[in-house]
Amino acid sequence: MKVVSNTGPIIGLAKIAGSFLLKSMFEEVLIPPLVHRELFGKVGSESEEIERALNDFIHIADLIPLEPATERATADLDEGEKQAISAYELIKPERIRKDEYQDYKHNIAFRGIFSA
């Protein structure tokens, strides 16, 4: 199963050396280009774990333009989060991982999105 992630879950797992959990749960973890830039520029104790994951099972997703209704529903989200939804729309993975789920009340309109 494929999954789309934004920055928070990957950094959180890397901080506790838990990136292997994503690899064991999903065949592929896709991230938007903006998330890749955020992760690639990360410095700190978790940076080596993030780099290993980026070289192993985390890959950059293609993006498509969001539909106008989706664009309106995601107006309050930052660009990385919008890109994650775009990647989701393109590949239709079974789940989308995201942090700060309290801020995503709009997402109930998107079928197949899973907040964890």
N, C-alpha and C positions, 0 to 999 in steps of 0.2 A: 504494500500500500504506500502511496505517496502522500506527503503532507507538505503544506506551505507554512512557513514560520516567519515571524518578524524577529526583531533583535532580542527582545527581553528573555524569552524562554531559552535561547541558545546561550546567552551570557550567564543566565542564572544557573543552568546546568553545568556550564564550564567552570564556574566559580567553585562548585563542589566536586569537580572532576567527574561529572555525571553525563557527559556527552554520549557515552556508550549506550545510555538508555534510549536516546533517540534512534541510534543505529540498530539497536535490538528490536525496537518497536516498528520501525518503518524501513521499507526498502530504499527510499530516497527522501531526503529532506530538501525542498526547494525554497530558495529565498529570492526576493526581489533584488534588483541591482543596488538600490539604495541601502538595503539591509546589508548586502555584501560589503559596500564601502564602509558602513558603520562598524561591521565586525572586523574587517581588514585593518582598520585604524585603531582597534582596541589595544590598549597597553595595560599591563597589570598581570597579576598571577594567572589569570585565565587565558591570556593571549596565546600561549603555546597550545593549549587544549583546543581553542577555537581554530587555530591554524591547522592542526591535525585533522579536525573535522571537515574544514573547508577543502582540504586535499583528499579527503576520503569519501564522504557520503553526502555532504551538503553541496548542492549545486545551484547555480544562478538560473532562475526561471525566466522564460520569455514573458512578455507582457502584451496585453491588448488594451485598446481604449475602453474605458468604462462606459456602460450605457448611461444615457442622461439620468434615468431614475436612480441608478446606483451612484452616480456622481453627486446627485442632490442628497442622497441618504448618507453619504460619507463625507459631506462637506466639512464636518468638524474634526475629521481624522487627519493625522499628519501624512506627509507624502509617502513615507515607508509603509504605513498601514494601508493606504490606498493601493500601492503597488502590490501588496500581499493579496488584496482582494482581486486585483486584476489577474495575478498569477493563478489564483483559485478559479476564476471564471474561465481561464484558458484551458486548464488541464482537468478541472473538476475532480480534485482529490477528495478522498472520503472525509478528511478533516482539515481544518485550518487551525493552527496553534497561534495564540496571541496572548499577550499579557495585558494587564490592566483592563480586564473584561468588563468592569463596571462602566467603562466609557464607550462600550459598543452596543448600547441598547438598540441601535438601528439594525444590527445584524440579524435580528430574528427574522427579518424579511428574506434573508439569503438561505435557501435550503442547503443542507449539508455542511453548514459551518458549525464547528464544535469549539467551544471555549473551554480552555483548561487553565 
